[in-house]
Amino acid sequence: MCLLKQIKKKLPIGIENFAKLQAEDFYYVDKTMLIKELLDNWAEVNLFTRPRRFGKTLNMSMLKAFFELNGDKNCFKGTRISREVYLCEQYMGKFPVIFISLKSISAQTYEKACDMAIQIVNGEARRFQYLLESERLTKYDKDAFKSLLLPDMKESVLCSSLRILSELLEKHHGQKVILLIDEYDVPLAKAFELGYYNSMTLLIRNLFENALKTNDSLKFAVLTGCMRISKESIFTGLNNLKVLSVADVQFDEYFGFTDSDVKNILEYYELSEHYDEIKMWYDGYRFGNVEVYCPWDVINYCDELRINNMAQPQNYWSNTSSNEAVKRFIQETDKGTVRKEIEKLIAGETIVKEIHQELTYQDMYASIENLWSVLFTTGYLTQTERKDANTFMLTIPNMEIRNIFLTQIMEYFKKTVLPTDLIINNNEFSIASLQYVELKELKALLAMKQIEAKNKNVDCTIRVLGVVNEINMDTIDLIRIVGILFDNAIQAAEAIGNGKVTCTIKQKDIFRIEIRNNYIGNIEDTSKLFEKGYTTKESGSGIGLYNFLNIIHNYDNAIYSVTLDNNEFIIRITIS
């Protein structure tokens, strides 16, 4: 007897409509208990901030499907929330729901952006045209409703539109309204980028004041966005706002996939052998107390694996944005402290930073301190530990995000170094030899050290002989020891005034790296350089080479040597 292979559910790539997802039998990772937690803990206005592609819109669509009058209850058949019988009887299908998304408001001018906002309100108002036949509404009420349908709606009406619609719905149904606003901050981001930020800020502020502050017909509201825009900017006087960010424990598991979610997906599609690579590439985000994966990445990669089991992980999430925050951040590499911190992040280490979670778009790129906050809130960095209310230990979450940093470092390297120093050392060697370094973390470090040397007027040559790919040493340790050696070499060469650093890398079966620099002064005993606290500098304690030695001693396959030759300090490392 031949058993037919089970037909698997479709993966919901780009499906953000909950009712459609359920009706057409797409695979769904059940996040419906968000509804219960929201009802148990809701404030009048709830703002969820999460990075893009973490399920915000789908969750908002789910809330609409659950609360909306005369909604399809079959959408929730078999879901976790359906087991909460009393809650479902009390709340499911019992409220008029206004649902608008602002993510499509992207225009070159304020006037066009305003027109787009009007079209969104027009579209939502058309869902309630039955109000024109309502016996509970007066002629004046119906005239007010008709104003919401006009494509040439006045700006003053637009600002009051959500409050007006709420009042009319409550009057007709005898029930207060639930208001859902998805991607509230997108118009502000576009306005800032295109030069009409102040006008858009005023519009959004007036719209929200009317809808959220002076709206007696409001049951409660839920907003989503990537950024937590400061109260002073658009939430002025709104004392009923509850912000739930990536740092908060409440609702921490409802945006993104948990580890068990991913294991269930892989088991269902018979892809469990890919768990380790999916975890390495797409896990690592920490929201509150829960570690989560980026759902967009997991779904897209699983879809490819269903077709081609040998498919390699890709940067799905990063390809949905310009990654402007990382670009701006990498441009700060000229500053010594920032450069060291980037190196630590690339090497998989953590750094401690104070995070300002309330910003305006005008503030975001105004300082490096604010830029750290932007990277954290938008998902390029994540927390490993919360030290206090505003201080976090930050790290790069996974391989995909690390690749974004590495790519931007190399782009910056090409723009800042290659144009002026394309060919060096009598045309014998080219900086472009870095193309032979396939280990991305090492390539990025070498590029950063090249930039650092250039900024300090140190002649730095990097020679790569052969393709450098697999090295029999932990990547973090490799980056640390090469970084230490470069730091010492550049510092010594800079002290001369006309110094020079040369790095030669060879790989065949064995990885070899040699770094040499000229120096001034006397070094009588090179072994002392590796002692804790020893330094040749006028101030500070030298711990770099001491740390280098501690790392090297952990590897039986690694040896080093130090040579002094004609005022050149030469250190060689061999890793077999």
C-alpha positions in Angstrom: 0.0 0.0 0.0 1.5 3.3 -1.1 1.1 6.2 1.4 0.8 9.7 -0.2 3.2 12.3 1.1 1.6 14.9 3.3 1.0 18.2 1.5 2.6 20.9 3.6 1.1 24.3 4.3 2.4 27.2 2.4 4.9 29.5 4.1 3.4 33.1 4.5 6.1 35.1 2.8 4.8 38.7 2.8 1.4 37.7 4.1 0.4 40.3 6.7 -3.4 39.8 6.7 -4.3 37.5 9.5 -7.7 36.5 8.1 -6.2 35.7 4.7 -3.4 33.7 6.3 -5.8 31.6 8.2 -8.4 31.2 5.5 -5.9 30.1 2.9 -4.2 27.7 5.3 -0.7 29.3 5.5 1.6 28.1 8.2 1.0 30.2 11.3 3.2 30.6 14.3 0.6 31.2 17.0 0.9 34.6 18.7 -2.7 34.9 19.7 -2.0 35.0 23.4 -0.9 38.6 22.8 -4.6 39.3 22.9 -5.0 38.0 26.4 -1.9 39.7 27.7 -3.1 43.0 26.1 -6.5 42.7 27.8 -5.0 41.8 31.1 -2.5 44.7 31.1 -3.7 47.3 28.6 -3.4 51.0 28.9 -5.6 53.4 27.0 -2.8 53.9 24.4 -0.2 51.1 23.8 2.8 51.6 21.7 4.9 48.6 20.5 8.3 49.4 19.1 10.1 46.6 17.3 12.6 46.4 14.4 11.1 46.0 10.9 10.0 42.5 9.7 9.3 41.2 13.2 5.5 40.6 12.8 4.1 44.0 13.9 1.6 44.3 11.0 0.5 40.7 11.2 -0.2 41.1 14.9 -2.2 44.2 14.3 -4.2 42.4 11.7 -4.8 39.7 14.2 -6.1 42.2 16.8 -8.5 43.6 14.1 -9.8 40.2 13.2 -10.4 39.3 16.9 -12.1 42.4 18.1 -14.0 43.6 15.0 -17.8 43.4 15.0 -19.1 40.5 13.1 -15.6 39.2 12.4 -15.0 35.7 11.2 -14.5 33.6 14.4 -13.2 30.7 12.3 -10.0 32.6 12.0 -9.2 31.6 15.5 -10.3 28.0 15.4 -7.6 25.9 17.0 -5.5 28.8 18.2 -4.3 29.3 21.8 -6.6 32.2 22.4 -9.6 30.0 21.5 -9.1 28.1 24.7 -9.8 31.2 26.7 -13.5 30.7 26.4 -14.7 33.4 28.8 -12.4 36.0 27.3 -13.5 35.2 23.7 -17.2 35.4 24.7 -16.6 38.8 26.3 -14.4 40.4 23.6 -14.4 38.6 20.3 -16.3 40.4 17.6 -17.7 43.0 20.0 -16.1 46.3 19.0 -16.0 48.7 16.1 -12.3 48.7 15.0 -10.5 51.4 13.0 -7.3 50.1 11.5 -4.9 52.3 9.5 -1.4 51.8 8.3 0.9 54.7 7.7 3.8 52.7 6.2 2.8 53.6 2.6 3.2 57.4 3.2 6.3 58.1 1.2 6.4 61.3 -0.9 8.8 63.9 -2.2 6.8 66.8 -0.7 4.6 67.4 2.3 1.6 68.2 0.1 1.8 64.8 -1.6 2.4 63.0 1.7 -0.7 64.8 3.1 -2.7 63.6 0.1 -1.5 60.0 0.8 -2.7 60.3 4.4 -6.1 61.6 3.1 -6.4 58.6 0.8 -5.7 56.2 3.8 -8.5 57.9 5.8 -10.8 57.8 2.8 -10.2 54.1 2.4 -10.9 53.3 6.0 -14.0 55.5 6.1 -15.4 53.7 3.1 -15.6 50.5 5.2 -18.2 52.2 7.3 -20.5 53.6 4.6 -23.4 52.0 6.3 -23.3 55.0 8.7 -25.0 57.0 6.0 -28.1 54.9 6.6 -27.9 54.9 10.4 -31.0 56.0 12.2 -28.9 56.9 15.2 -26.9 59.6 13.3 -28.3 63.1 12.6 -28.0 64.9 9.3 -25.0 66.8 10.7 -23.4 63.5 11.8 -23.7 62.2 8.3 -22.4 65.4 6.7 -19.3 65.0 9.0 -18.9 61.4 7.8 -19.2 62.5 4.2 -16.3 64.9 4.8 -14.1 61.9 5.6 -14.8 60.5 2.1 -13.7 63.5 0.2 -10.4 63.1 -1.8 -9.8 66.9 -1.3 -10.3 66.7 2.4 -9.1 69.8 4.3 -6.1 69.3 6.5 -8.0 70.5 9.5 -10.6 67.7 8.9 -7.7 65.2 8.4 -6.3 66.0 11.8 -9.8 65.4 13.4 -10.7 62.4 11.1 -10.0 59.5 13.5 -11.8 61.2 16.4 -14.8 62.0 14.2 -15.0 58.5 12.9 -14.7 57.1 16.4 -17.5 59.3 17.7 -19.8 58.3 14.8 -19.1 54.6 15.2 -19.8 54.7 19.0 -23.0 56.6 18.4 -24.2 54.1 15.9 -23.1 50.9 17.7 -23.4 52.0 21.3 -19.9 50.7 21.9 -16.5 52.4 22.2 -13.9 52.0 19.5 -10.6 50.2 19.3 -8.1 52.1 17.2 -5.1 50.4 15.6 -2.3 52.5 13.9 0.4 50.5 12.2 3.9 51.8 11.4 3.1 55.2 12.9 6.7 56.6 12.5 7.2 55.8 8.8 5.9 59.2 7.6 8.3 60.9 10.0 11.3 59.0 8.8 10.4 59.8 5.1 9.8 63.4 6.0 13.1 63.8 7.7 14.9 62.1 4.8 13.2 64.4 2.2 13.2 67.7 4.1 9.7 68.4 5.4 10.0 66.9 8.9 8.6 69.9 10.9 5.4 70.0 8.8 4.9 66.3 9.1 5.6 66.3 12.8 2.9 68.9 13.3 0.4 66.9 11.2 1.0 63.7 13.1 0.9 65.5 16.5 -2.5 67.0 15.7 -3.8 63.7 14.3 -2.7 61.8 17.4 -3.9 64.5 19.9 -7.4 64.3 18.4 -7.5 60.5 18.1 -5.7 59.5 21.4 -6.0 62.4 23.8 -9.3 64.1 23.3 -11.3 61.1 22.1 -14.0 60.0 24.6 -15.1 57.3 22.2 -11.9 55.4 22.5 -11.9 52.0 24.2 -8.1 51.6 23.7 -5.5 52.1 21.0 -2.6 50.1 19.8 0.3 51.6 17.8 3.3 50.0 16.3 6.6 51.4 14.9 10.3 50.9 14.8 11.3 54.0 16.8 10.1 55.5 20.1 9.6 59.1 19.1 9.9 61.5 22.0 6.6 62.6 23.7 7.6 66.2 23.3 7.7 65.6 19.5 4.3 64.0 18.7 2.8 62.7 22.0 2.6 66.1 23.8 0.4 65.9 26.8 -0.5 62.3 26.2 -0.4 60.9 29.8 -2.3 57.6 28.9 0.6 56.2 26.7 2.3 52.9 27.6 5.4 52.2 25.6 6.5 48.6 25.1 10.0 48.5 23.6 12.6 45.8 22.8 13.9 46.3 26.4 10.6 45.5 28.1 9.7 42.1 29.5 6.0 42.5 28.9 4.9 41.0 25.5 8.5 39.9 24.9 7.7 36.7 23.1 5.0 37.9 20.7 7.2 39.7 18.1 9.7 37.3 16.5 10.1 33.6 16.7 11.2 31.8 19.8 13.6 28.9 19.7 10.7 26.4 20.1 8.8 28.2 17.3 11.7 27.6 15.0 12.2 24.0 16.0 8.5 23.4 15.3 8.8 24.9 11.9 11.9 22.9 11.0 10.3 19.7 12.2 7.1 20.4 10.3 8.9 21.0 7.0 11.5 18.2 7.7 14.4 20.6 7.8 15.7 20.0 11.4 19.2 19.4 10.1 19.5 23.1 9.3 18.8 24.2 12.9 22.4 25.2 13.7 22.9 27.4 10.7 19.5 29.1 11.1 20.3 29.8 14.8 23.8 31.2 13.9 22.4 33.4 11.1 19.0 34.6 12.3 18.8 34.1 16.1 20.4 36.3 18.8 17.9 39.1 19.3 16.9 39.6 22.9 13.5 41.3 23.6 12.9 41.6 27.3 13.8 38.2 28.8 13.3 36.2 25.6 15.8 35.4 22.8 14.1 35.5 19.4 14.8 34.9 15.7 13.9 37.3 12.9 10.8 35.7 11.4 11.2 37.2 8.0 14.6 35.5 7.7 13.5 32.1 9.0 10.4 32.0 6.7 12.3 33.0 3.6 15.2 30.6 4.2 12.9 27.7 5.0 11.0 28.4 1.8 14.3 28.2 -0.2 15.4 25.0 1.6 12.1 23.3 0.7 13.1 23.8 -3.0 16.8 23.3 -2.6 18.1 21.5 0.5 21.6 22.8 -0.2 20.6 26.5 -0.3 22.9 28.8 1.7 21.7 31.4 4.2 21.2 34.9 2.8 20.8 38.4 4.1 17.0 38.5 3.7 16.3 41.1 6.4 19.1 43.5 5.5 18.0 43.6 1.9 14.7 45.2 2.9 16.3 48.5 3.9 19.1 50.9 3.1 20.8 50.2 6.4 21.4 53.9 6.8 22.0 53.7 10.5 25.0 51.3 10.0 26.4 53.5 7.2 26.3 56.5 9.5 27.9 54.5 12.3 30.8 53.2 10.2 31.5 56.8 9.1 32.5 57.4 12.7 35.5 55.0 12.4 37.8 58.0 12.2 37.2 58.4 15.9 39.5 56.1 17.9 37.1 55.0 20.6 34.3 54.2 18.1 36.8 52.2 15.9 37.8 50.1 18.9 34.2 49.4 19.8 33.4 48.3 16.2 36.3 45.9 16.3 35.0 44.4 19.5 31.5 44.0 18.1 32.9 42.4 14.9 34.8 40.0 17.1 31.6 38.9 18.8 32.3 40.8 22.0 30.0 43.1 24.0 30.1 46.8 24.9 28.3 48.8 27.5 26.2 51.8 26.4 23.6 54.2 27.8 20.6 54.0 25.5 18.2 56.9 24.9 15.0 55.3 23.9 13.1 58.5 23.3 14.5 60.5 20.3 13.3 62.7 17.5 14.5 62.0 13.9 16.4 65.2 14.1 18.3 63.9 17.1 19.1 60.4 15.8 22.2 61.1 13.8 23.2 64.3 15.7 25.7 62.4 18.0 27.4 59.0 18.2 25.6 58.5 21.6 22.2 58.8 19.9 23.4 56.6 17.0 24.0 53.7 19.5 20.4 54.1 20.6 19.2 53.9 16.9 21.2 50.8 16.3 19.7 49.1 19.4 16.1 50.0 18.7 16.2 49.1 15.0 17.7 45.7 15.5 21.3 46.1 14.4 22.5 45.6 18.0 20.8 43.7 20.8 21.2 43.4 24.5 22.8 40.6 26.4 22.2 42.2 29.8 20.5 45.2 31.3 22.8 47.0 33.8 20.2 49.5 34.9 17.2 51.4 33.5 19.1 52.9 30.6 22.4 51.0 30.4 22.8 47.9 28.4 25.5 45.4 27.3 25.2 45.4 23.5 26.3 43.0 20.9 25.7 42.1 17.2 22.9 39.5 17.3 23.9 37.1 14.5 25.8 36.4 11.3 23.4 38.3 9.0 23.8 41.6 11.0 27.6 41.0 11.2 27.7 40.8 7.4 25.9 44.1 7.2 28.6 45.7 9.4 31.4 44.0 7.4 29.9 45.1 4.1 29.6 48.7 5.2 33.1 48.7 6.6 34.4 47.6 3.2 32.4 50.1 1.3 33.7 52.9 3.6 37.2 51.5 3.1 36.9 51.7 -0.7 35.6 55.3 -0.5 38.2 56.6 1.9 41.4 54.7 1.2 41.3 53.3 -2.3 40.8 56.6 -4.1 44.1 58.0 -2.7 46.1 54.9 -2.1 45.1 52.5 -4.7 48.7 51.5 -5.6 51.5 51.6 -3.1 55.0 50.3 -2.6 56.2 50.9 -6.2 53.2 49.3 -7.7 54.2 45.9 -6.4 51.3 45.5 -4.1 47.7 46.8 -4.1 45.3 47.5 -1.3 42.9 45.6 -3.5 44.7 42.4 -2.4 42.2 42.4 0.5 39.9 40.8 -2.0 41.8 37.5 -1.4 40.8 37.6 2.3 37.6 35.6 2.3 37.3 35.6 6.1 35.0 38.6 6.3 35.8 39.5 10.0 39.5 39.6 9.2 39.0 41.5 6.0 37.0 44.2 7.9 39.6 44.5 10.6 42.4 44.9 8.1 40.3 47.6 6.3 39.7 49.4 9.5 43.4 49.3 10.4 44.2 50.7 7.0 41.8 53.6 7.6 43.3 54.2 11.0 46.9 54.3 9.7 45.9 56.7 6.9 44.2 59.0 9.4 47.4 59.0 11.5 49.7 59.6 8.4 51.3 56.2 8.8 52.3 54.4 5.6 50.6 51.1 5.8 51.0 48.3 3.3 49.0 45.1 3.4 50.1 42.2 1.3 48.0 39.1 0.9 49.7 36.2 -0.8 47.1 33.5 -1.6 43.5 33.1 -0.7 42.8 33.4 3.0 39.7 31.4 4.1 39.7 28.8 6.9 42.0 29.4 9.8 42.3 26.9 12.6 41.6 29.4 15.4 38.5 30.9 16.9 37.5 33.9 14.8 37.1 36.2 17.9 40.6 35.2 19.1 42.1 35.7 15.7 40.6 39.2 15.4 41.8 40.1 18.9 45.4 39.1 18.3 45.7 40.7 14.9 44.0 43.9 16.3 46.5 44.0 19.2 49.5 43.7 16.9 48.2 46.3 14.5 47.5 48.7 17.4 51.0 48.4 18.7 52.6 48.7 15.3 50.6 51.8 14.3 51.3 53.5 17.6 55.0 52.9 17.3 55.1 54.1 13.7 53.0 57.2 14.5 55.5 58.2 17.2 58.3 58.5 14.6 56.3 61.0 12.5 57.2 59.3 9.2 56.5 55.7 10.3 55.7 52.7 8.3 53.8 49.4 8.9 53.9 46.4 6.7 51.6 43.4 7.0 52.2 40.3 5.0 49.7 37.4 5.1 50.3 34.0 3.5 48.1 31.0 3.4 48.5 27.6 1.8 48.2 24.8 4.2 49.4 27.0 7.1 48.3 30.5 7.9 51.2 33.0 8.4 51.0 36.7 9.3 53.9 39.1 9.7 53.6 42.6 11.0 56.6 44.9 11.0 57.0 48.6 12.0 59.8 51.0 12.5 60.3 52.5 15.9 62.5 54.8 18.0 64.2 54.0 21.2 65.9 51.0 22.7 64.4 47.6 23.3 66.9 45.5 25.1 64.7 42.5 26.0 61.6 41.7 23.8 60.3 39.3 26.4 59.5 42.2 28.7 57.1 43.6 26.2 54.7 40.6 26.9 54.7 41.2 30.7 51.5 42.5 32.3 51.8 46.2 32.9 55.0 46.7 30.9 54.9 49.7 28.5 57.2 51.8 26.4 54.7 54.6 26.4 55.0 57.6 28.6 51.7 57.0 30.2 49.3 54.1 30.6 49.9 50.4 31.2 50.7 48.1 28.4 48.3 45.1 28.5 47.9 44.5 24.7 50.8 42.1 24.2 50.1 40.5 27.5 46.6 39.7 26.3 48.0 38.6 23.0 50.3 36.1 24.7 47.4 34.7 26.8 45.4 34.0 23.7 48.3 32.4 21.8 49.0 30.1 24.7 45.5 28.6 24.4 46.4 27.1 21.0 48.9 24.3 20.6 48.9 24.9 16.8 50.0 28.6 17.1 53.6 29.9 17.5 55.0 33.3 17.4 58.4 35.0 17.1 59.8 38.5 17.6 62.7 40.0 15.7 64.5 43.4 15.9 66.2 44.4 12.6 67.5 47.9 11.8 65.0 49.7 14.0 62.2 47.5 12.7 60.1 45.5 15.1 58.9 42.3 13.5 56.4 39.8 14.9 55.4 36.6 13.1 52.6 34.2 13.8 52.1 30.8 12.4 48.8 28.8 12.8 48.9 25.3 11.5 
